[in-house]
Amino acid sequence: MNLRSESTRPVTNAAEPDKVGAKAWSVLFVSTLAFLVCFVVWMMFGVLGVQLREELQLNSTEFGLLTATPVLTGAVMRLPFGAWTDRFGGRIVMTTLLVTCAVPVYIVSYANEFWQFLLIGLFLGCVGASFAVGTPYVARFFPPSRRGFAMGFFGAGTVGAAVNLFVTPQLEKLYGWRFVPRVYAVALIVTAVIFWLGSARDPGAGKSGGSLLDSFKVLADERVWRLCQYYSITFGGFTALSLWIPQYLKAEYGMSLVMASAFAAGFSLPGSILRAVGGVLADKLGAHKVTWWGLWVAWICLFVLSYPPTDFVIHTIDGQAALHISMPVFGFVAIAFVLGAVFAFGMASTFKYVADDFPTNMGIVTGIVGLAGGLGGFLLPILFGALLDLLKIRSSCFMLLYGIVWVSLILLYFSEVKRTPILGEPSR
């Protein structure tokens, strides 16, 4: 009798996919708000760092390290926070995270030396681990047929990267950069209160079973490593470019910081808002199709963006003719918009994989995959800066991403696509 009850439960969800209660929607909305605020804080050095670069006389490599340091902690801490979410529940873990991280964020306003910013950045970077908390927490309130949408909607909290590009430079211009972290510290506390009031007890807390060490046995599953590969490209690339593009536009096109940040939102906004659309596409078309074809579009976009301003001298029968090739700013924004959109689709489809393949331990798998994406977001800005110092070509950041996506497409083909009809469902 119990066996029949358990076996018919998924059928009920499939037959009534639209039956989602008010509690689930409330959890989704307040979790997304919490993630959005956390992402604003996580990305703030991408804007503050431009001013700090001038004050501290940093080179490109040091600037990349400054902006990427919070990303490192956010990446590493996703693993334990994902495991804690499985054991203690998303409501408790997220609230604790919001309140605790307000302290180092506030302390940033008192830093003066480069090493101080790096040290404090390591602690405030924990806000980036909020993704590993909210993703499994939200998913447990929705039936399997709606989890792609739910996790995509929650993931749209990465719009905080665009909010950061609009709000942070304005606050900095009006009140100075030290005012910004103080405002964000208060915002974290207020968000914690709103989240606690609108959230509910996690229905999946404590159901993974076994010890904390046992939960890491999932690392032996090769599917986890494939998902890490996908997410290190999509989320890692999105995070790194969200941090890097403001100063790129300022240097390449001579914009003010406020204007450069506004134009940079042309990349960050679609990479955030369209994540929910990516979740819907993954629900309808399958995670495999969305991931594979999205990477191909990203590869084309990066190829175009990689080409630096170039002058050709052509020898004609009438003498020499000069030809100048460069990317106009509006062309850059348009291509960046498409790139941000396909990265958003890829981020959403990756966690559709997670929900489908690892329903009982989504927290730990989310933490592992999120760790891979966060490490990509940490390493790439540093590599961007090192390449710029070495090659003296600003578009070298896109050259690097182009190469990574190209290699990743080859690996994807041999590890998954070669065994799967490209226009059909993957056999996992």
C-alpha angles and dihedrals in degrees: 000000000000090000091056091048092053094046095051096050097082089047090057091053091048093048093049104032094155096057101108119151129228091252091060092051092048091051090048094051098046092042091052090049091051092049091047093054091045090051092051089055093043092055100039094102088063087072102025088048092067090062093039090051089062095042095047095036094234125179122225094269092051090047090053090050092049094052094041101048095084089047090058094058091043089054098046095044093053089079099058093035090053090051092046090051090057090050106035104021134254096264095062096038096048094048092049091048094052095049096043096048092053088076100062090039090059092046091059088076089067098050120113108165130065093241090052092056090049093049096046090042089061091059100041089048089077087086086075089067089068088091092065088052101046100042098063092033093057094040093059091063094056132067116250093257091059101038095093089058094043095051091042091052091049091046088055084078084089082085080091085085089063093042087054090053091053103037105034098057091046093051090045092050094048102038108011129261095279090065092060101069091045091056091047092050090056090046090056092054093048090047091052090057093047092047094051092050094048100039131081140211111293108250092205099049115129095003098109091083129206128056127313088257091055091058090064092062087089086079087080090068110096091210089069091059092050090053089049088055093052095047097045087061100043104034095028091052093045094050095045094049092045087059096040107040099071093061090038092058092043092054100035099044102023095242127159116252092253093051094043090052091049092051091045088061086071085077101035098047098059090039087061112029095042092054089088088053088052089054091053091048090050090051092051104033101025131256092264097063095044093050097045099046093039091059091052091055090047090052091055093047092050092049090058094044092048094065108100124214104284137186119207126195110207120195108220131175088261095049134270125345123193123218123191122197122189139143114253114223095247090050088052092051092047094051091042088054091056091045091051090049096053091044087054091051090049093050091051095045091051092061092044083063089051094051092047099044103033109031095150098049104029092139097062094040090048088052093050094046092042089051090056092049093046092050088053089052089050099047099040099064089050091050090046090056094044092050091048091052090047104040100024089219115125095204090058088099089065091044089058093049090046090056093046093050091047093052091044092053090054091049091047091052095054096039100045120348097058089061094043133067101247092221093042138067118286117248104230 
